[in-house]
């Protein structure tokens, strides 16, 4: 198996579109396993869409080194090539003086060679200085090659390539020209999940545009020559150990709810759960011993969610009857009484309001101040997720205003949560939070939830 990591010199370098196109190209005659550094749903949806294999997330802040290695080994089973997409700039992380949570940390933990994407807009010889600085900043990060992006003209290309290869001693394996067609395609990709976008011909055309451009301007053979080659890593430990299913858990999965880490389904299976997908937009509520409502874009489908009265009433009834429900972000929103969208939001001329499931007394308002970042907290013993310390992520533009008497199971030492550092609203055996948990890092909490479903 060959493996390498694509990193950027900064956010906006173009690494996401380049990694997507490279993965699609390599998948034409190879089994390509992709990974994404950080807690993210949209980029992995693209990478899974073009390779046909679930993309898996690697996050050094949320996950231990053992968990990072376990996820990587599990994903690489049967793969010919492993491609890891970094997050932001190569050395950006959770702290100023360590590489915790960074792409660089993942590269070192997994011993992956790095291909650095440099935004070369308006620079030539200075590009060599940038690469030289990255090489010197942490010699333990194995940077083996460069891809230049936003290059204009033959002279720009020749000067930048010659400078990098002379001063830095590593090859430039790709030079992507700056064109209006490429910029338009890259600007729109990544704004919506692959599942939603693939229904539109224009969306798929943009993917093909990026794929064609990368095929014409990146030397795939030279890139693979820089990759690490060896046997796929051995799967160790019991994180993914199989268990005979003895409980059914319904998982909301449709246009509105699709923010799930690929490992969720493996981890639930290892806890003895059979997962049953259902759509809050289109379906009646299936019979199950518990339910999971992940994140997504419920605000885009307010009318459709409101119209499925049977689903809303069904969730409210099973919650009142004590059936465990776990909801994250978009799922939390769906469990409130209503969702109110402000005038002008999503180009609407007036305020709109949609009735939702009404499990939690209160309403959601959008838009609100953007909340983005890591979360650190503890879960109370009496919650459906059990007593635990956890790390996760929050990313939303909404505010959930719940009744004053609402109980919370999570106390956060980092992050905002629903209200004043509290998250994980609880009613009966239903819990809803803004916190997104990684299934491997929080396997114990999911195991506790599965046990609640058995009860």
C-alpha positions in Angstrom: 0.0 0.0 0.0 1.1 3.5 -0.8 0.3 6.4 1.5 0.8 10.1 1.7 -0.7 13.3 3.2 -1.7 16.4 1.3 -1.2 19.6 3.4 -1.7 23.3 2.7 0.5 26.2 3.5 -2.7 28.0 4.8 -6.4 27.8 4.6 -7.5 28.5 1.1 -4.4 27.0 -0.5 -6.6 24.7 -2.6 -5.6 21.4 -0.9 -9.3 20.2 -0.5 -10.1 20.4 -4.2 -6.6 19.0 -5.2 -7.0 16.1 -2.7 -10.5 15.4 -4.0 -9.4 15.3 -7.6 -6.3 13.2 -6.9 -8.4 10.7 -5.0 -10.9 10.5 -7.8 -8.1 10.0 -10.4 -6.3 7.3 -8.4 -9.6 5.5 -7.8 -10.0 4.7 -11.5 -7.8 1.7 -11.2 -7.0 1.4 -7.5 -8.8 1.0 -4.1 -8.2 4.4 -2.5 -8.9 5.0 1.2 -9.2 8.6 2.2 -8.9 10.3 5.6 -9.5 13.8 6.7 -7.6 15.5 9.6 -9.9 17.3 12.0 -13.6 17.2 13.0 -15.3 17.8 9.6 -18.2 16.3 7.7 -18.4 18.0 4.3 -14.9 17.2 3.0 -15.2 13.6 4.0 -18.5 13.3 2.1 -16.8 14.4 -1.1 -13.8 12.0 -0.6 -16.2 9.1 0.1 -18.3 10.0 -2.9 -15.5 9.9 -5.4 -13.7 6.8 -4.0 -16.7 4.6 -3.0 -15.1 4.0 0.4 -16.1 5.8 3.6 -13.6 8.6 4.5 -12.5 8.5 8.1 -11.5 11.4 10.4 -8.3 11.7 12.3 -8.1 14.3 15.0 -5.1 14.5 17.4 -6.9 16.8 19.8 -10.0 14.7 20.3 -8.4 11.3 19.8 -5.4 9.6 21.5 -2.5 8.5 19.4 -3.6 4.9 19.8 -7.1 5.8 18.5 -5.6 7.7 15.6 -3.6 4.6 14.6 -6.6 2.3 15.1 -8.8 4.3 12.8 -6.1 4.5 10.2 -5.4 0.8 10.3 -9.1 0.0 10.2 -9.7 2.2 7.2 -6.7 0.9 5.2 -8.0 -2.7 5.1 -8.0 -3.7 1.4 -6.7 -0.4 0.2 -4.0 0.1 -2.5 -3.5 3.8 -1.7 -4.2 5.8 1.5 -4.6 9.6 1.0 -4.9 11.9 4.0 -6.2 15.5 3.6 -4.9 17.9 6.1 -6.7 20.7 7.8 -5.9 24.5 7.5 -2.2 25.1 7.3 0.2 22.2 8.0 1.2 23.5 11.5 -2.1 25.0 12.6 -3.4 23.3 15.8 -5.1 23.9 19.1 -2.1 25.6 20.7 0.6 28.1 19.7 3.7 26.2 21.0 2.8 22.6 20.3 1.4 20.7 17.3 -1.6 19.3 19.2 -4.5 18.9 16.9 -2.5 19.8 13.8 -2.0 18.1 10.5 1.8 17.9 11.3 1.0 15.8 14.4 -1.0 13.3 12.4 1.8 13.1 9.7 4.4 12.3 12.4 2.2 9.9 14.3 1.5 7.8 11.2 4.9 8.4 9.6 3.3 9.8 6.4 5.3 11.7 3.7 3.7 15.2 3.1 3.0 16.9 -0.2 2.7 20.6 0.5 0.2 22.7 -1.5 1.4 26.3 -1.8 -0.8 29.1 -2.9 1.7 30.7 -5.4 -0.5 33.6 -6.4 1.7 36.6 -7.2 4.9 35.0 -5.9 7.7 33.1 -7.6 11.1 33.0 -5.7 9.2 33.8 -2.5 7.5 30.4 -2.9 10.9 28.8 -2.3 11.3 30.8 0.9 7.9 29.6 2.1 8.7 25.9 1.4 12.2 26.4 3.0 10.6 27.7 6.1 8.1 24.8 6.3 11.0 22.3 5.9 13.0 23.9 8.7 10.2 24.5 11.1 9.8 20.9 12.2 12.4 18.5 10.5 10.4 15.5 11.9 7.7 16.3 9.4 8.7 14.5 6.2 7.8 17.0 3.4 8.8 15.3 0.1 7.1 17.3 -2.6 5.2 20.5 -3.6 2.1 21.3 -5.6 1.8 25.0 -6.6 -1.6 26.5 -7.0 -2.8 29.7 -8.7 0.0 30.0 -11.2 -0.3 32.3 -14.1 1.7 31.8 -17.3 4.8 30.0 -18.3 7.3 32.5 -16.8 5.6 32.3 -13.4 5.7 28.6 -13.5 9.3 28.3 -14.5 10.6 30.7 -11.9 8.7 29.3 -9.0 9.5 25.6 -9.9 13.2 26.4 -10.5 13.5 28.3 -7.2 11.9 25.6 -5.1 13.8 22.7 -6.6 17.1 24.6 -6.3 16.8 26.1 -2.8 14.7 23.3 -1.2 15.9 20.2 -2.9 12.5 18.6 -3.3 10.5 18.2 -6.5 7.4 20.2 -7.6 5.0 17.5 -8.8 2.2 19.7 -9.9 1.5 23.3 -11.0 -2.2 24.3 -11.1 -3.0 27.3 -13.3 -5.2 30.1 -12.1 -8.3 30.1 -14.3 -11.8 31.5 -13.8 -13.3 28.1 -14.4 -11.1 26.5 -11.7 -11.7 29.2 -9.2 -15.5 29.0 -9.7 -15.5 25.2 -9.3 -13.3 25.3 -6.2 -15.3 28.1 -4.6 -18.6 26.2 -4.7 -17.3 22.8 -3.8 -17.3 22.1 -0.1 -20.3 24.3 0.7 -22.8 21.4 0.7 -22.4 17.7 1.5 -21.8 15.4 -1.5 -25.1 13.6 -0.9 -27.1 16.7 -1.4 -25.0 18.2 -4.3 -24.8 15.0 -6.4 -28.5 15.5 -7.4 -27.6 18.6 -9.4 -25.8 18.3 -12.7 -23.9 21.6 -12.2 -22.4 20.3 -9.0 -21.1 17.1 -10.6 -19.8 19.2 -13.5 -17.7 21.3 -11.1 -16.2 18.1 -9.7 -15.3 16.9 -13.2 -13.7 20.3 -13.9 -11.4 20.1 -10.9 -10.6 16.4 -11.7 -9.7 17.3 -15.3 -7.5 20.2 -14.3 -5.6 18.2 -11.8 -5.1 15.3 -14.2 -3.6 17.8 -16.7 -1.3 19.6 -14.3 -0.2 17.1 -11.6 2.2 14.2 -12.3 0.4 11.4 -10.5 3.3 8.9 -11.1 5.8 11.4 -9.6 3.5 11.9 -6.7 3.1 8.2 -6.0 6.9 7.8 -6.2 7.1 10.1 -3.2 4.6 8.1 -1.2 5.5 5.7 1.6 5.2 2.0 0.4 4.6 -1.0 2.7 2.1 -3.4 4.0 -1.1 -1.9 5.4 -0.9 -1.3 9.2 -2.1 -4.2 11.3 -5.5 -3.7 13.0 -4.8 -4.0 16.7 -7.0 -3.7 19.9 -10.7 -4.1 20.4 -12.0 -0.8 19.3 -13.8 -2.4 16.3 -14.3 -5.8 17.8 -17.5 -7.4 16.4 -20.4 -8.3 18.6 -23.6 -10.1 17.9 -26.4 -7.6 17.4 -29.1 -7.7 20.1 -30.5 -4.2 19.9 -31.9 -2.0 17.0 -31.0 1.7 16.8 -32.6 3.9 14.2 -30.3 6.5 12.6 -31.7 9.5 10.9 -30.1 9.7 7.4 -31.5 11.9 4.6 -31.0 15.3 3.0 -31.5 17.1 6.3 -29.5 14.8 8.6 -26.3 13.4 7.3 -23.4 14.7 9.4 -22.0 11.4 10.7 -18.5 10.1 11.1 -18.0 6.9 9.2 -16.8 5.1 12.4 -20.2 5.6 14.1 -21.7 2.6 12.3 -18.7 0.4 13.1 -18.7 1.5 16.7 -22.4 0.9 17.2 -22.0 -2.5 15.6 -19.1 -3.3 18.0 -21.5 -2.4 20.9 -24.0 -5.0 19.6 -26.4 -2.6 17.7 -28.0 -3.1 14.4 -28.5 0.3 12.7 -31.7 1.1 10.9 -31.5 4.2 8.6 -34.7 6.3 8.3 -35.6 9.7 6.9 -37.4 12.3 9.1 -38.5 14.0 5.9 -39.9 11.0 4.0 -40.6 8.1 6.4 -42.7 7.0 9.3 -40.6 6.4 12.5 -39.3 2.8 12.3 -39.6 0.4 15.3 -36.3 0.5 17.2 -34.9 0.3 20.8 -33.3 3.7 20.4 -32.7 6.5 17.9 -29.8 8.7 16.8 -30.4 12.1 15.1 -27.1 13.5 13.8 -26.3 17.0 12.5 -27.1 18.5 9.1 -29.1 21.3 7.6 -32.7 21.1 8.9 -33.0 24.8 8.1 -33.0 23.9 4.4 -35.9 21.5 4.8 -38.1 23.2 7.4 -41.3 22.8 5.4 -40.7 19.2 4.6 -39.8 18.3 8.2 -42.9 20.1 9.4 -45.1 18.3 6.9 -44.1 14.8 8.2 -46.4 15.0 11.2 -46.3 11.3 11.8 -42.5 11.4 12.3 -42.7 14.4 14.7 -45.4 12.9 16.8 -43.7 9.5 16.7 -40.5 10.8 18.1 -42.3 12.8 20.8 -44.2 9.7 21.8 -41.3 7.4 22.0 -39.3 10.0 24.0 -42.1 10.3 26.5 -42.2 6.5 26.8 -38.6 6.4 27.8 -37.0 5.2 24.6 -33.4 6.6 24.4 -32.7 9.2 21.8 -29.3 10.8 21.2 -29.3 14.0 19.1 -26.4 16.3 17.9 -26.7 19.9 16.6 -29.2 19.5 13.7 -30.8 16.7 15.6 -31.1 18.9 18.7 -32.7 21.6 16.6 -35.3 19.1 15.3 -36.2 18.1 18.8 -37.2 21.6 19.8 -40.8 23.0 19.5 -40.1 25.1 16.5 -37.4 26.6 14.2 -37.6 30.3 13.5 -35.6 31.7 10.5 -35.0 35.5 10.5 -36.1 37.8 7.7 -33.4 37.8 4.9 -31.9 34.4 6.1 -31.4 32.2 3.0 -32.8 35.0 0.8 -36.3 34.9 2.4 -38.1 38.2 2.6 -39.9 37.6 5.9 -39.6 35.6 9.1 -40.5 31.9 8.7 -41.4 29.4 11.5 -41.7 25.6 11.3 -43.1 23.3 13.9 -40.8 20.5 14.8 -40.8 17.4 17.1 -41.4 19.3 20.4 -39.4 16.9 22.6 -37.7 19.9 24.3 -39.7 22.9 25.3 -38.2 25.9 23.5 -37.3 27.1 20.0 -34.4 27.4 17.7 -33.5 30.7 16.0 -31.3 31.2 13.0 -29.0 32.8 12.2 -27.1 33.5 15.3 -23.4 34.1 16.2 -21.2 31.5 14.7 -19.8 29.0 17.2 -16.8 27.0 16.0 -14.2 25.1 17.9 -13.2 22.2 20.2 -15.3 21.3 23.2 -14.1 19.7 26.4 -16.5 18.5 29.1 -17.9 15.9 31.4 -21.1 14.0 31.2 -23.2 13.3 34.3 -23.7 9.8 35.6 -27.5 9.8 35.2 -27.5 10.8 31.5 -28.2 8.4 28.6 -24.5 8.8 27.7 -23.2 7.9 31.2 -20.5 9.4 33.3 -17.5 10.4 31.2 -15.0 13.0 30.3 -15.1 13.8 26.6 -13.7 16.0 23.9 -15.6 17.0 20.8 -16.4 19.8 18.4 -19.2 22.4 17.9 -20.0 24.3 14.7 -23.3 26.1 14.3 -25.1 29.4 13.4 -28.2 28.8 15.5 -29.3 29.4 19.1 -31.5 27.0 21.0 -33.6 28.8 23.7 -34.9 26.1 26.0 -37.2 26.4 29.0 -35.5 27.6 32.2 -36.2 24.3 34.0 -34.3 22.2 31.3 -31.7 19.8 32.8 -28.3 19.5 31.3 -26.0 16.5 31.4 -22.8 18.1 30.0 -20.7 20.7 31.8 -18.1 22.2 29.5 -14.7 23.6 30.5 -14.1 24.6 26.9 -16.8 25.5 24.4 -20.2 27.2 24.6 -22.8 24.5 24.5 -26.5 25.4 24.6 -26.5 27.8 27.6 -23.6 29.2 29.5 -21.2 26.3 29.2 -23.9 23.7 29.7 -24.8 21.3 27.0 -26.6 17.9 26.6 -30.2 18.9 27.4 -32.0 15.9 29.0 -35.7 14.9 29.1 -36.7 11.4 30.1 -34.0 9.3 28.3 -33.5 11.8 25.5 -30.3 13.9 25.2 -29.6 16.6 22.7 -26.4 18.6 22.4 -24.5 21.0 20.2 -21.4 18.9 20.9 -20.4 16.6 18.1 -18.6 13.5 19.5 -16.2 11.3 17.6 -17.4 7.7 17.9 -14.0 6.2 18.5 -12.9 8.7 21.1 -16.3 8.5 22.8 -16.9 4.8 22.4 -17.7 4.4 26.1 -20.5 6.9 25.9 -22.0 5.2 22.8 -21.7 1.8 24.6 -23.6 3.3 27.6 -26.3 4.7 25.2 -26.6 1.2 23.6 -27.0 -0.4 27.0 -29.8 2.1 27.7 -31.5 1.0 24.5 -31.3 -2.6 25.8 -33.0 -1.5 29.0 
